[in-house]
Structure formats: structure tokens, C-alpha cells
Amino acid sequence: MRTYVVVGVSHRTAPIEMREQLAICAAELGDCAQQLCDGERILEALCLSTCNRVEAYVLADHVELATQRVIELWAKRSKLSGAVLALHCYQHFGLDAVHHVFRVVSSLDSMMLGEPQILGQVKAAYRAAAEQGALGSYLESLMQQAFKVAKRVRADTAIGTCSLSMAHLAVELSRQSFGVLSDRHALLLGAGKMSALAARELRQHGAQLTVLNRSGARAQALAEELDGASAALDALPALLPKADVLIVSAAAPQYLLTRLMLEQATQQRSAPLLVIDLSVPRMVEPGAALLPLVQLFDVDGLQRALEENRAHREASATQAEVLVDDESRSFAKRLRYRDAAPLIASLRRHFDSLAQSELATFLRAHPELDERQRAAIEGLLRSLLNKLLHAPSLAIKDAVACDDSSALQALLEQLFELPSVELQRAKPTLNLLESARELGESGQAPNRQEHWEDGNSANTNPGPSLASMTDAAADAEQRPRGKVHS
């Protein structure tokens, strides 16, 4: 039976060295989703890639086969072995998958709890998958509901008012390092949304700004908005010796800032240079962290700064989690009601056939009836059928929602002599109930923070274990993290 499946890695389960190898550029998100849809293991797909996670949201008939398909494709793209990848992946299916997607889009699973960028990133991934024809009616329904849930979370809770962003943390780290920023010179490598957020906050604290970007027009527009300067990328080596802070948020096939470039820059200065790389894949060569006058932080290195602020947002997060739990169950119930439609239609077709047969026999026996009388009898029969089938239709919906449709089908056969072939054809198509039972009587969702350490699965789902997909997984060596502050 078909179900939703989520497979992914995030800042909680995989180091940045692995995430940057798995990262999918925006232009390739749609193609990756389309490649996942093989028509057998995966029927619909969406791929999401941010600085903190790479995930696939899919519709499949078999959870384990779909997971294998995702891991195979990611391993091929990243040159990582499937065994190593399986150790760092998490998996959700059924209602857990719905719940996870709602949490991600609502920024409850972000490193920066409540950060607003994730919604735009998911919408971009959704559009990319739709343009490539990788979305069908089920993922379409899931994503549209996820966007509504995210909007409700921000409207009905205070989580958005106390949120942080990567850019904010980068600026706060700069303030911790230098205190007052009014006499400091900051370079921003990149002119996208993250750089713009950082630039505006740096300017509020009085820092002098220089924006560098491949597109001179974008760099100039951002610089003019903030009364700063702009420069071409090839000016970076000349600007580094005079800079105090460098914030990097860009994308390129190779490092934009090498260890050699930074080594040459520090030879012309005596004060340390703070370098914050917000890019995934990283744009600053990790080995630069070994230089004595370079303080290098990547996105994982901001985790410690985040934890200090997290306590202030936990109250809002708790309220938002309850909302997401309620929305997950409501969404699952609506989908299960939709799955009841074929069974209800079969029941109605059966009784309508009997009614039409009896009506035809009656009308042949009473040719004296005029058109008005015939229409009145047909209307009475339709009304009677609707009233008689109303209660059974509601019972079918409830039975399907509670995964009790098999017993109901047997009862319908016995009571109404409904052909079994019709019932077989009308079986529900989407299964959200295995993991739904975890919610239990209280309605509280279990802890879904799954991860693997040294090949031991901590997966709380009752589904197949990712680590069991390969015998070699437990012996695979993990990649070194590199000497970057974290």
C-alpha cells in the first residue's frame, strides 16, 4: 500500500563534510526529483537541499525499496558509499513522514528554531519538482497543507518573533569577537538573501561594508542600499589584509577562498581575521583554520552559539509542536477519508444497479404512468437510497480511518452480497497508520530525532532499519571533520 516516505541527513546526523558532498544546487533539484521517480520504487518525489539538510520526500509502495532508491541515487551523485551514507540517514514513513515535513516547513527542525528562510527554500524545491513533473496528487496535497501549517504556526505562536537566522548568528559572533563594530570593516562574499540579511544587520551596528559578487550589478545594488562599497571577486586578495570580518554565502564549483589566499593576507596584518562561511558546500578551504591569525567558523561551528539562545524560544516551540501534531493527524484523517471514496462508490453502484433494475421492472408493469409520475417515483427512489446509504458511508469512512476496512468489507459482503471483486478494487491506496499508532491515546508524538552512531540504529520508527541495508555499514569509516571550530 502506498505511503509517504522521508529520507534525509541533517546537521543532527551528518557533519558538514558529508552534507556538502550531498548538497544539490537549486538548478538540479527538479532533475534529482525526476530521477528518483522510477515508476516502481518511487512514484512521486521532491528533493530539498539547504545548508543544514538534504532530504527526499517521496510517495512509494514499499518503504525499504524507496529508501534504497534514494540512497543509491545520492551515493552515485556524491561519490559516497551507500554503507557510509546509510549510517547518517534518517527515515520517516506514514504519519511520521507527514509530521516531519510539517515540522521542517514550520522551522521546528531547523538549527535556528523559527528561522524564516526554510519556507522559501521548501517552496523553491516544490516548484522545481512540479516543473519536472515529479509531483502527483498525494505530494501536492502534502506540500500545500505543509505551507498552510507553516503559516498558521507563525500566525498563532510567537516562534517567529524570537527566531534567529544564520546571518544573525554570524553578526552576533562578530560582536562577541570585536565588541563594537562601528570601527570595523566587513567583507561580504555573495549578494544573495543570506548576505543581504547579514549586511543589513552589520550596517545597523555601524560596520563599514564591502560587497563582492560575481554579478557586479547585484553587489552594487546591495552596497548602495546600505551606503557601502562594492567590488569584483578578483579584488578579494587586495581587500583581505584590511578586513576584520569576512562573511561568505555563495556557491561555486571550487573554494572561493583558499588557505594560500588567507595565508598571504595574514602576512600583511597583525590582528586576527574572523571568517564565517555560511555556504554548503563550503567556499572557504577548511585547512585555513590552522593559520594562526584566522578564526574560521562554518555552519556547524555556529551550533554552540545557537544553544545559548534556544532556551528563550522553547516555550513558543512547545506550542508550535502541539499545533503541528494536531495538523498531522487531521491531514492523515482527510487523506484516509479520500481513500474511502472507492469503497463507498462501489456500495452505491451496487445498490443503484439493484434499484434501477427494480425500477425498470416496475415501470414496465405500469405503462399507464405519465412522465411526471415516473419522475416522481425515480426521485423518491434516489432519496430513499441516499438516506439508506448515509450511515453505511459514514461507517466506511470511520473504518478506513481506523484501518479496520478489511473487517468492514467482509461484513458488507455478508450483509449486502456486494461482489468481492468490487471490494478488492476499492481498497484504500494510501497507508498512514503504522506510525500513526505511535501517537497513542495522548496524541503526543514520539521523539523523532533518529541518528546512527557507530552503526547502531536509534531509529524510533517501527519500519526497516537503514543500517541493515548493507552488511558493511557497521564497519564503514566516517569522514574526518577537519579542524574547523565547532
KAZI-V744607 format. One record per residue. N is the residue number from 1. RES is the residue in three letters. SS is DSSP state (alpha for helix, beta for strand, coil for the rest). Layout:
N:RES:SS  N:RES:SS
This chain:
1:MET:coil  2:ARG:beta  3:THR:beta  4:TYR:beta  5:VAL:beta  6:VAL:beta  7:VAL:beta  8:GLY:beta  9:VAL:beta  10:SER:beta  11:HIS:coil  12:ARG:coil  13:THR:coil  14:ALA:coil  15:PRO:coil  16:ILE:alpha  17:GLU:alpha  18:MET:alpha  19:ARG:alpha  20:GLU:alpha  21:GLN:alpha  22:LEU:alpha  23:ALA:coil  24:ILE:coil  25:CYS:coil  26:ALA:alpha  27:ALA:alpha  28:GLU:alpha  29:LEU:alpha  30:GLY:alpha  31:ASP:alpha  32:CYS:alpha  33:ALA:alpha  34:GLN:alpha  35:GLN:alpha  36:LEU:alpha  37:CYS:coil  38:ASP:coil  39:GLY:coil  40:GLU:coil  41:ARG:coil  42:ILE:coil  43:LEU:coil  44:GLU:beta  45:ALA:beta  46:LEU:beta  47:CYS:beta  48:LEU:beta  49:SER:beta  50:THR:coil  51:CYS:coil  52:ASN:coil  53:ARG:beta  54:VAL:beta  55:GLU:beta  56:ALA:beta  57:TYR:beta  58:VAL:beta  59:LEU:beta  60:ALA:beta  61:ASP:coil  62:HIS:coil  63:VAL:alpha  64:GLU:alpha  65:LEU:alpha  66:ALA:alpha  67:THR:alpha  68:GLN:alpha  69:ARG:alpha  70:VAL:alpha  71:ILE:alpha  72:GLU:alpha  73:LEU:alpha  74:TRP:alpha  75:ALA:alpha  76:LYS:alpha  77:ARG:alpha  78:SER:alpha  79:LYS:coil  80:LEU:coil  81:SER:coil  82:GLY:alpha  83:ALA:alpha  84:VAL:alpha  85:LEU:alpha  86:ALA:alpha  87:LEU:alpha  88:HIS:alpha  89:CYS:coil  90:TYR:beta  91:GLN:beta  92:HIS:beta  93:PHE:beta  94:GLY:coil  95:LEU:alpha  96:ASP:alpha  97:ALA:alpha  98:VAL:alpha  99:HIS:alpha  100:HIS:alpha  101:VAL:alpha  102:PHE:alpha  103:ARG:alpha  104:VAL:alpha  105:VAL:alpha  106:SER:coil  107:SER:coil  108:LEU:coil  109:ASP:coil  110:SER:coil  111:MET:coil  112:MET:coil  113:LEU:coil  114:GLY:coil  115:GLU:coil  116:PRO:coil  117:GLN:alpha  118:ILE:alpha  119:LEU:alpha  120:GLY:alpha  121:GLN:alpha  122:VAL:alpha  123:LYS:alpha  124:ALA:alpha  125:ALA:alpha  126:TYR:alpha  127:ARG:alpha  128:ALA:alpha  129:ALA:alpha  130:ALA:alpha  131:GLU:alpha  132:GLN:coil  133:GLY:coil  134:ALA:coil  135:LEU:coil  136:GLY:coil  137:SER:alpha  138:TYR:alpha  139:LEU:alpha  140:GLU:alpha  141:SER:alpha  142:LEU:alpha  143:MET:alpha  144:GLN:alpha  145:GLN:alpha  146:ALA:alpha  147:PHE:alpha  148:LYS:alpha  149:VAL:alpha  150:ALA:alpha  151:LYS:alpha  152:ARG:alpha  153:VAL:alpha  154:ARG:alpha  155:ALA:alpha  156:ASP:alpha  157:THR:coil  158:ALA:coil  159:ILE:alpha  160:GLY:alpha  161:THR:alpha  162:CYS:alpha  163:SER:coil  164:LEU:coil  165:SER:coil  166:MET:alpha  167:ALA:alpha  168:HIS:alpha  169:LEU:alpha  170:ALA:alpha  171:VAL:alpha  172:GLU:alpha  173:LEU:alpha  174:SER:alpha  175:ARG:alpha  176:GLN:alpha  177:SER:alpha  178:PHE:alpha  179:GLY:coil  180:VAL:coil  181:LEU:coil  182:SER:coil  183:ASP:coil  184:ARG:coil  185:HIS:beta  186:ALA:beta  187:LEU:beta  188:LEU:beta  189:LEU:beta  190:GLY:coil  191:ALA:coil  192:GLY:coil  193:LYS:alpha  194:MET:alpha  195:SER:alpha  196:ALA:alpha  197:LEU:alpha  198:ALA:alpha  199:ALA:alpha  200:ARG:alpha  201:GLU:alpha  202:LEU:alpha  203:ARG:alpha  204:GLN:alpha  205:HIS:coil  206:GLY:coil  207:ALA:coil  208:GLN:beta  209:LEU:beta  210:THR:beta  211:VAL:beta  212:LEU:beta  213:ASN:coil  214:ARG:coil  215:SER:coil  216:GLY:alpha  217:ALA:alpha  218:ARG:alpha  219:ALA:alpha  220:GLN:alpha  221:ALA:alpha  222:LEU:alpha  223:ALA:alpha  224:GLU:alpha  225:GLU:alpha  226:LEU:coil  227:ASP:coil  228:GLY:coil  229:ALA:beta  230:SER:beta  231:ALA:beta  232:ALA:coil  233:LEU:alpha  234:ASP:alpha  235:ALA:alpha  236:LEU:alpha  237:PRO:alpha  238:ALA:alpha  239:LEU:alpha  240:LEU:alpha  241:PRO:coil  242:LYS:coil  243:ALA:coil  244:ASP:coil  245:VAL:beta  246:LEU:beta  247:ILE:beta  248:VAL:beta  249:SER:coil  250:ALA:coil  251:ALA:coil  252:ALA:coil  253:PRO:coil  254:GLN:coil  255:TYR:coil  256:LEU:coil  257:LEU:beta  258:THR:coil  259:ARG:alpha  260:LEU:alpha  261:MET:alpha  262:LEU:alpha  263:GLU:alpha  264:GLN:alpha  265:ALA:alpha  266:THR:alpha  267:GLN:coil  268:GLN:coil  269:ARG:coil  270:SER:coil  271:ALA:coil  272:PRO:coil  273:LEU:beta  274:LEU:beta  275:VAL:beta  276:ILE:beta  277:ASP:beta  278:LEU:coil  279:SER:coil  280:VAL:coil  281:PRO:coil  282:ARG:coil  283:MET:coil  284:VAL:beta  285:GLU:coil  286:PRO:alpha  287:GLY:alpha  288:ALA:alpha  289:ALA:alpha  290:LEU:alpha  291:LEU:coil  292:PRO:coil  293:LEU:coil  294:VAL:beta  295:GLN:beta  296:LEU:beta  297:PHE:beta  298:ASP:coil  299:VAL:alpha  300:ASP:alpha  301:GLY:alpha  302:LEU:alpha  303:GLN:alpha  304:ARG:alpha  305:ALA:alpha  306:LEU:alpha  307:GLU:alpha  308:GLU:alpha  309:ASN:alpha  310:ARG:alpha  311:ALA:alpha  312:HIS:alpha  313:ARG:alpha  314:GLU:alpha  315:ALA:alpha  316:SER:alpha  317:ALA:alpha  318:THR:alpha  319:GLN:alpha  320:ALA:alpha  321:GLU:alpha  322:VAL:alpha  323:LEU:alpha  324:VAL:alpha  325:ASP:alpha  326:ASP:alpha  327:GLU:alpha  328:SER:alpha  329:ARG:alpha  330:SER:alpha  331:PHE:alpha  332:ALA:alpha  333:LYS:alpha  334:ARG:alpha  335:LEU:alpha  336:ARG:alpha  337:TYR:alpha  338:ARG:alpha  339:ASP:alpha  340:ALA:alpha  341:ALA:alpha  342:PRO:alpha  343:LEU:alpha  344:ILE:alpha  345:ALA:alpha  346:SER:alpha  347:LEU:alpha  348:ARG:alpha  349:ARG:alpha  350:HIS:alpha  351:PHE:alpha  352:ASP:alpha  353:SER:alpha  354:LEU:alpha  355:ALA:alpha  356:GLN:alpha  357:SER:alpha  358:GLU:alpha  359:LEU:alpha  360:ALA:alpha  361:THR:alpha  362:PHE:alpha  363:LEU:alpha  364:ARG:alpha  365:ALA:alpha  366:HIS:coil  367:PRO:coil  368:GLU:coil  369:LEU:coil  370:ASP:coil  371:GLU:alpha  372:ARG:alpha  373:GLN:alpha  374:ARG:alpha  375:ALA:alpha  376:ALA:alpha  377:ILE:alpha  378:GLU:alpha  379:GLY:alpha  380:LEU:alpha  381:LEU:alpha  382:ARG:alpha  383:SER:alpha  384:LEU:alpha  385:LEU:alpha  386:ASN:alpha  387:LYS:alpha  388:LEU:alpha  389:LEU:alpha  390:HIS:alpha  391:ALA:alpha  392:PRO:alpha  393:SER:alpha  394:LEU:alpha  395:ALA:alpha  396:ILE:alpha  397:LYS:alpha  398:ASP:alpha  399:ALA:alpha  400:VAL:alpha  401:ALA:alpha  402:CYS:coil  403:ASP:coil  404:ASP:coil  405:SER:alpha  406:SER:alpha  407:ALA:alpha  408:LEU:alpha  409:GLN:alpha  410:ALA:alpha  411:LEU:alpha  412:LEU:alpha  413:GLU:alpha  414:GLN:alpha  415:LEU:alpha  416:PHE:alpha  417:GLU:coil  418:LEU:coil  419:PRO:coil  420:SER:alpha  421:VAL:alpha  422:GLU:alpha  423:LEU:alpha  424:GLN:alpha  425:ARG:alpha  426:ALA:coil  427:LYS:coil  428:PRO:coil  429:THR:coil  430:LEU:beta  431:ASN:coil  432:LEU:coil  433:LEU:coil  434:GLU:coil  435:SER:alpha  436:ALA:alpha  437:ARG:alpha  438:GLU:alpha  439:LEU:alpha  440:GLY:coil  441:GLU:coil  442:SER:coil  443:GLY:coil  444:GLN:coil  445:ALA:coil  446:PRO:coil  447:ASN:coil  448:ARG:coil  449:GLN:coil  450:GLU:coil  451:HIS:coil  452:TRP:beta  453:GLU:beta  454:ASP:coil  455:GLY:coil  456:ASN:beta  457:SER:beta  458:ALA:coil  459:ASN:coil  460:THR:coil  461:ASN:coil  462:PRO:coil  463:GLY:coil  464:PRO:coil  465:SER:coil  466:LEU:coil  467:ALA:alpha  468:SER:alpha  469:MET:alpha  470:THR:coil  471:ASP:coil  472:ALA:coil  473:ALA:alpha  474:ALA:alpha  475:ASP:alpha  476:ALA:coil  477:GLU:coil  478:GLN:coil  479:ARG:coil  480:PRO:coil  481:ARG:coil  482:GLY:coil  483:LYS:coil  484:VAL:coil  485:HIS:beta  486:SER:coil
